[in-house]
Amino acid sequence: MINENVISSEQLPKADLESSVPPTQKLDLSHKPGLDGIRGIMVIAVNYYHGGIAGSGGMYLGVEGFFVLSGYLITSLLLSDLITKKSVNFGKFWSRRARRLLPALLVLIAVFLLVNAFLGASDSHTTARGDALSALFYSANWYFIAIHTGYFGAHSAVSPLQHTWSLAIEEQFYLLWPLVISILWWIRRSLNLLLLFCASGIFASALLMASVYNNGLGIDHAYYGTDTRSQSLLFGCALAVILAKWPPSESRVAKRSIVPLVGVLAILFALLIASQASGPPGWIFKGGFTSFDFLVALIIAAIVVAPAGIISKCLSVLPLRLAGEISYGWYLWQFPVDQWLTSARVGVSGLPLFGVRILVGLTLAVISYRFIEQPIRRGVHFKNKSAFIFTPIAIISVSLGAILVGDIPVGGQTFFESPSASASMQANPLRILLEGDSIALSLGILPNGVALRLGDSLSDSGMFGCGVLNSGLINFQGHIQPQSGGGTSCSEWKTKYAQDVSLTKPDVSVLLVGRWEDLDRNFGTGWEHIGEKDFDARLVTALQTAISILHDGNIPVVLLTEPYLSESPQLNGSPWPYDSKTRINDFNTILKHVAAQSHGVATVIDLNRFVSPGGNFTQSMNGVQIRTSDGVHFTEQGSDMIVQWLFPKLNTIGMHHYLHHEIFSGTPSTVPPIKLSSS
């Protein structure tokens, strides 16, 4: 029966108590310094991973430690209340969680909105709104799934609030788990039932993660989903139940030898998994996370069962304990600092840049801990009544800020209009099919605006995350993975292009690719990249195939050169090798070669020259921002400007191209050698 936010056990079933805890049994909730040490190791690991330090590819697993530890601590607290007080006071529990977590997050979001308003590119204001609101209401994990913002190798600029996905999962757990455990305890006051529920939940969550990954539903859901990640929290919950059912006893001799051995083995195997988890590899979603969570639970058990043991002593050293105490604030601030302090802004790169970022992140973490987290947590600044008044006011204020930031006007951004060009194009309307990757998608972002004003019909049917060279594994931002477009297999591009041609019956087919063709690939015989003979031969064949499909017997094909990119560099400040002008120039050389060998079917239009005046990446032209903040895609205003420059050229090709040309045939072996700048 629920009364004033309290579930009472007065009416609990009197029978079936064979697995219950004796009413007088109190759980050991004393502070364990070794647990602070685990927090310290995990937050250091995650920050090293975000920093892009060599050898840190598997350190994203540090988040698992937070999940397992949270599950253990929260369940221990709830079980203690159920066993000794016979009830869980929901109001008290949730208010304590809010005082612990919300104030620092509110400050971070407010700073994020201010920084974005002054430093963010114009296109980032709208995304900032969604980022801030999802972080504020602890739904960031589902938000990033919905907008296809992957944790491993994002296709666009990384949000400074992307790391709040893990906070969202934990908060969702804090909201639901007290209800679940109280209901289960009311049904049957049995630790066996709780343990069975935890074990079943772990199995179901792990199975769902593997299923989501195997069925091509996307790595984003597998990694971000509350349903797929709850296994980590439930491992901690299960450990708390086990230790409540079989409390550790100081008189047991076996633990003096067995517990340290188990703890050491768990640490060694956890390090082994982390050392092989860079990428991440597919196996990490098919039992890898589950195995790592189990090992973390064993390490926690070694500390709790033997608080004076060797494992606990090693993890209780002062630096790790201090890092653990400020781990929440450090986790909150370090990732945004990494995004804000770029190499261009700081003036250094590599390890010096990493050091600057860590110093700033630690400083902000200490300030947050000393002046925000601890005072509010201890009630120094806010008593209960004032907290109930302040919290909703703060949430509403930050929410309004997030909503309004998307409406900040940016000077100098107007839609480019050319009445003379519009009138000219009205006389000769075209049906244009634009295929390619996400850059092509961004170029056709206004098909019903620009195209219709110019008297044309533009069908932008690009595939997000997919080019025309899609076999093998890719190395994208240090992550080894098969190429996929938001969960869709990129190998389907040929079928899709053919269907689009059949459906739209275009007068001109346009292709814009190159972004994904610049990446290092492993076709099964080692890593290759553009400029190497075998790689170039594969690329030529893929481009020839694309031209053949888009030509469809009589349709002229236009190949747009790949524009220069200025993607956010690696977190250590070094640029990604595939963003180099050399690779883009090599791709455009091959593109022109293939067009020259197409017997007049394909024509190259130098988009790169138009959007990169002076031979360099350009963010703005004539006071108009044409590239988004990720340095890869085009803004709406940029698309508008480009399309009005491009459409007259497409119109000329559509009217004067000899439609009777047949596509050429050939194999890579017959293609003349191509001289590239990187050869």
SULQUIPE-V237964 format. One record per residue. N is the residue number from 0. RES is the residue in three letters. SS is DSSP state (a for helix, b for strand, c for the rest). Layout:
# SULQUIPE-V237964
n	res	ss
N	RES	SS
N	RES	SS
This chain:
# SULQUIPE-V237964
n	res	ss
0	MET	c
1	ILE	b
2	ASN	b
3	GLU	c
4	ASN	c
5	VAL	b
6	ILE	b
7	SER	b
8	SER	c
9	GLU	c
10	GLN	c
11	LEU	c
12	PRO	c
13	LYS	c
14	ALA	c
15	ASP	c
16	LEU	c
17	GLU	c
18	SER	c
19	SER	c
20	VAL	c
21	PRO	c
22	PRO	c
23	THR	c
24	GLN	c
25	LYS	c
26	LEU	c
27	ASP	c
28	LEU	c
29	SER	c
30	HIS	c
31	LYS	c
32	PRO	a
33	GLY	a
34	LEU	a
35	ASP	a
36	GLY	a
37	ILE	a
38	ARG	a
39	GLY	a
40	ILE	a
41	MET	a
42	VAL	a
43	ILE	a
44	ALA	a
45	VAL	a
46	ASN	a
47	TYR	a
48	TYR	a
49	HIS	a
50	GLY	c
51	GLY	c
52	ILE	c
53	ALA	c
54	GLY	c
55	SER	c
56	GLY	c
57	GLY	c
58	MET	a
59	TYR	a
60	LEU	a
61	GLY	a
62	VAL	a
63	GLU	a
64	GLY	a
65	PHE	a
66	PHE	a
67	VAL	a
68	LEU	a
69	SER	a
70	GLY	a
71	TYR	a
72	LEU	a
73	ILE	a
74	THR	a
75	SER	a
76	LEU	a
77	LEU	a
78	LEU	a
79	SER	a
80	ASP	a
81	LEU	a
82	ILE	a
83	THR	a
84	LYS	a
85	LYS	c
86	SER	b
87	VAL	b
88	ASN	b
89	PHE	a
90	GLY	a
91	LYS	a
92	PHE	a
93	TRP	a
94	SER	a
95	ARG	a
96	ARG	a
97	ALA	a
98	ARG	a
99	ARG	a
100	LEU	a
101	LEU	a
102	PRO	a
103	ALA	a
104	LEU	a
105	LEU	a
106	VAL	a
107	LEU	a
108	ILE	a
109	ALA	a
110	VAL	a
111	PHE	a
112	LEU	a
113	LEU	a
114	VAL	a
115	ASN	a
116	ALA	a
117	PHE	a
118	LEU	a
119	GLY	c
120	ALA	c
121	SER	c
122	ASP	c
123	SER	a
124	HIS	a
125	THR	a
126	THR	a
127	ALA	a
128	ARG	a
129	GLY	a
130	ASP	a
131	ALA	a
132	LEU	a
133	SER	a
134	ALA	a
135	LEU	a
136	PHE	c
137	TYR	c
138	SER	c
139	ALA	a
140	ASN	a
141	TRP	a
142	TYR	a
143	PHE	a
144	ILE	a
145	ALA	a
146	ILE	c
147	HIS	c
148	THR	c
149	GLY	c
150	TYR	c
151	PHE	c
152	GLY	c
153	ALA	c
154	HIS	c
155	SER	c
156	ALA	c
157	VAL	c
158	SER	c
159	PRO	c
160	LEU	c
161	GLN	c
162	HIS	c
163	THR	a
164	TRP	a
165	SER	a
166	LEU	a
167	ALA	a
168	ILE	a
169	GLU	a
170	GLU	a
171	GLN	a
172	PHE	a
173	TYR	a
174	LEU	a
175	LEU	a
176	TRP	a
177	PRO	a
178	LEU	a
179	VAL	a
180	ILE	a
181	SER	a
182	ILE	a
183	LEU	a
184	TRP	a
185	TRP	a
186	ILE	a
187	ARG	c
188	ARG	c
189	SER	c
190	LEU	a
191	ASN	a
192	LEU	a
193	LEU	a
194	LEU	a
195	LEU	a
196	PHE	a
197	CYS	a
198	ALA	a
199	SER	a
200	GLY	a
201	ILE	a
202	PHE	a
203	ALA	a
204	SER	a
205	ALA	a
206	LEU	a
207	LEU	a
208	MET	a
209	ALA	a
210	SER	a
211	VAL	a
212	TYR	a
213	ASN	a
214	ASN	c
215	GLY	c
216	LEU	c
217	GLY	c
218	ILE	a
219	ASP	a
220	HIS	a
221	ALA	a
222	TYR	a
223	TYR	a
224	GLY	c
225	THR	a
226	ASP	a
227	THR	a
228	ARG	a
229	SER	a
230	GLN	a
231	SER	a
232	LEU	a
233	LEU	a
234	PHE	a
235	GLY	a
236	CYS	a
237	ALA	a
238	LEU	a
239	ALA	a
240	VAL	a
241	ILE	a
242	LEU	a
243	ALA	a
244	LYS	a
245	TRP	c
246	PRO	c
247	PRO	c
248	SER	c
249	GLU	c
250	SER	c
251	ARG	c
252	VAL	c
253	ALA	c
254	LYS	a
255	ARG	a
256	SER	a
257	ILE	a
258	VAL	a
259	PRO	a
260	LEU	a
261	VAL	a
262	GLY	a
263	VAL	a
264	LEU	a
265	ALA	a
266	ILE	a
267	LEU	a
268	PHE	a
269	ALA	a
270	LEU	a
271	LEU	a
272	ILE	a
273	ALA	a
274	SER	a
275	GLN	c
276	ALA	c
277	SER	c
278	GLY	c
279	PRO	c
280	PRO	c
281	GLY	a
282	TRP	a
283	ILE	a
284	PHE	a
285	LYS	c
286	GLY	c
287	GLY	a
288	PHE	a
289	THR	a
290	SER	a
291	PHE	a
292	ASP	a
293	PHE	a
294	LEU	a
295	VAL	a
296	ALA	a
297	LEU	a
298	ILE	a
299	ILE	a
300	ALA	a
301	ALA	a
302	ILE	a
303	VAL	a
304	VAL	a
305	ALA	c
306	PRO	c
307	ALA	c
308	GLY	c
309	ILE	a
310	ILE	a
311	SER	a
312	LYS	a
313	CYS	a
314	LEU	a
315	SER	c
316	VAL	c
317	LEU	a
318	PRO	a
319	LEU	a
320	ARG	a
321	LEU	a
322	ALA	a
323	GLY	a
324	GLU	a
325	ILE	c
326	SER	a
327	TYR	a
328	GLY	a
329	TRP	a
330	TYR	a
331	LEU	a
332	TRP	a
333	GLN	a
334	PHE	a
335	PRO	a
336	VAL	a
337	ASP	a
338	GLN	a
339	TRP	a
340	LEU	c
341	THR	c
342	SER	a
343	ALA	a
344	ARG	a
345	VAL	a
346	GLY	c
347	VAL	c
348	SER	c
349	GLY	a
350	LEU	a
351	PRO	a
352	LEU	a
353	PHE	a
354	GLY	a
355	VAL	a
356	ARG	a
357	ILE	a
358	LEU	a
359	VAL	a
360	GLY	a
361	LEU	a
362	THR	a
363	LEU	a
364	ALA	a
365	VAL	a
366	ILE	a
367	SER	a
368	TYR	a
369	ARG	a
370	PHE	a
371	ILE	a
372	GLU	a
373	GLN	a
374	PRO	a
375	ILE	a
376	ARG	a
377	ARG	c
378	GLY	c
379	VAL	c
380	HIS	c
381	PHE	c
382	LYS	c
383	ASN	a
384	LYS	a
385	SER	a
386	ALA	a
387	PHE	a
388	ILE	a
389	PHE	a
390	THR	a
391	PRO	a
392	ILE	a
393	ALA	a
394	ILE	a
395	ILE	a
396	SER	a
397	VAL	a
398	SER	a
399	LEU	a
400	GLY	a
401	ALA	a
402	ILE	a
403	LEU	a
404	VAL	a
405	GLY	c
406	ASP	c
407	ILE	c
408	PRO	c
409	VAL	c
410	GLY	c
411	GLY	c
412	GLN	c
413	THR	c
414	PHE	c
415	PHE	c
416	GLU	c
417	SER	c
418	PRO	a
419	SER	a
420	ALA	a
421	SER	a
422	ALA	a
423	SER	a
424	MET	a
425	GLN	a
426	ALA	a
427	ASN	c
428	PRO	c
429	LEU	c
430	ARG	b
431	ILE	b
432	LEU	b
433	LEU	b
434	GLU	b
435	GLY	b
436	ASP	c
437	SER	a
438	ILE	a
439	ALA	a
440	LEU	a
441	SER	a
442	LEU	a
443	GLY	c
444	ILE	c
445	LEU	c
446	PRO	c
447	ASN	c
448	GLY	c
449	VAL	a
450	ALA	a
451	LEU	a
452	ARG	a
453	LEU	c
454	GLY	c
455	ASP	c
456	SER	b
457	LEU	b
458	SER	b
459	ASP	b
460	SER	c
461	GLY	c
462	MET	c
463	PHE	c
464	GLY	c
465	CYS	c
466	GLY	c
467	VAL	c
468	LEU	c
469	ASN	c
470	SER	c
471	GLY	c
472	LEU	b
473	ILE	b
474	ASN	b
475	PHE	b
476	GLN	c
477	GLY	c
478	HIS	b
479	ILE	b
480	GLN	b
481	PRO	b
482	GLN	c
483	SER	b
484	GLY	b
485	GLY	c
486	GLY	c
487	THR	b
488	SER	b
489	CYS	a
490	SER	a
491	GLU	a
492	TRP	a
493	LYS	a
494	THR	a
495	LYS	a
496	TYR	a
497	ALA	a
498	GLN	a
499	ASP	a
500	VAL	a
501	SER	a
502	LEU	a
503	THR	a
504	LYS	c
505	PRO	c
506	ASP	c
507	VAL	b
508	SER	b
509	VAL	b
510	LEU	b
511	LEU	b
512	VAL	c
513	GLY	c
514	ARG	c
515	TRP	c
516	GLU	c
517	ASP	c
518	LEU	c
519	ASP	b
520	ARG	b
521	ASN	b
522	PHE	c
523	GLY	c
524	THR	c
525	GLY	c
526	TRP	b
527	GLU	b
528	HIS	c
529	ILE	c
530	GLY	c
531	GLU	c
532	LYS	a
533	ASP	a
534	PHE	a
535	ASP	a
536	ALA	a
537	ARG	a
538	LEU	a
539	VAL	a
540	THR	a
541	ALA	a
542	LEU	a
543	GLN	a
544	THR	a
545	ALA	a
546	ILE	a
547	SER	a
548	ILE	a
549	LEU	a
550	HIS	a
551	ASP	c
552	GLY	c
553	ASN	c
554	ILE	c
555	PRO	b
556	VAL	b
557	VAL	b
558	LEU	b
559	LEU	b
560	THR	c
561	GLU	c
562	PRO	c
563	TYR	c
564	LEU	c
565	SER	c
566	GLU	c
567	SER	c
568	PRO	c
569	GLN	c
570	LEU	c
571	ASN	c
572	GLY	c
573	SER	c
574	PRO	c
575	TRP	c
576	PRO	a
577	TYR	a
578	ASP	a
579	SER	c
580	LYS	a
581	THR	a
582	ARG	a
583	ILE	a
584	ASN	a
585	ASP	a
586	PHE	a
587	ASN	a
588	THR	a
589	ILE	a
590	LEU	a
591	LYS	a
592	HIS	a
593	VAL	a
594	ALA	a
595	ALA	a
596	GLN	c
597	SER	c
598	HIS	c
599	GLY	c
600	VAL	c
601	ALA	b
602	THR	b
603	VAL	b
604	ILE	b
605	ASP	c
606	LEU	a
607	ASN	a
608	ARG	a
609	PHE	a
610	VAL	a
611	SER	c
612	PRO	a
613	GLY	a
614	GLY	a
615	ASN	c
616	PHE	c
617	THR	c
618	GLN	c
619	SER	b
620	MET	b
621	ASN	c
622	GLY	c
623	VAL	b
624	GLN	b
625	ILE	c
626	ARG	b
627	THR	c
628	SER	c
629	ASP	c
630	GLY	c
631	VAL	c
632	HIS	c
633	PHE	b
634	THR	c
635	GLU	a
636	GLN	a
637	GLY	a
638	SER	a
639	ASP	a
640	MET	a
641	ILE	a
642	VAL	a
643	GLN	a
644	TRP	a
645	LEU	a
646	PHE	a
647	PRO	a
648	LYS	a
649	LEU	a
650	ASN	a
651	THR	a
652	ILE	a
653	GLY	a
654	MET	a
655	HIS	a
656	HIS	c
657	TYR	c
658	LEU	c
659	HIS	c
660	HIS	c
661	GLU	c
662	ILE	c
663	PHE	c
664	SER	c
665	GLY	c
666	THR	c
667	PRO	a
668	SER	a
669	THR	a
670	VAL	c
671	PRO	c
672	PRO	c
673	ILE	c
674	LYS	c
675	LEU	c
676	SER	c
677	SER	c
678	SER	c
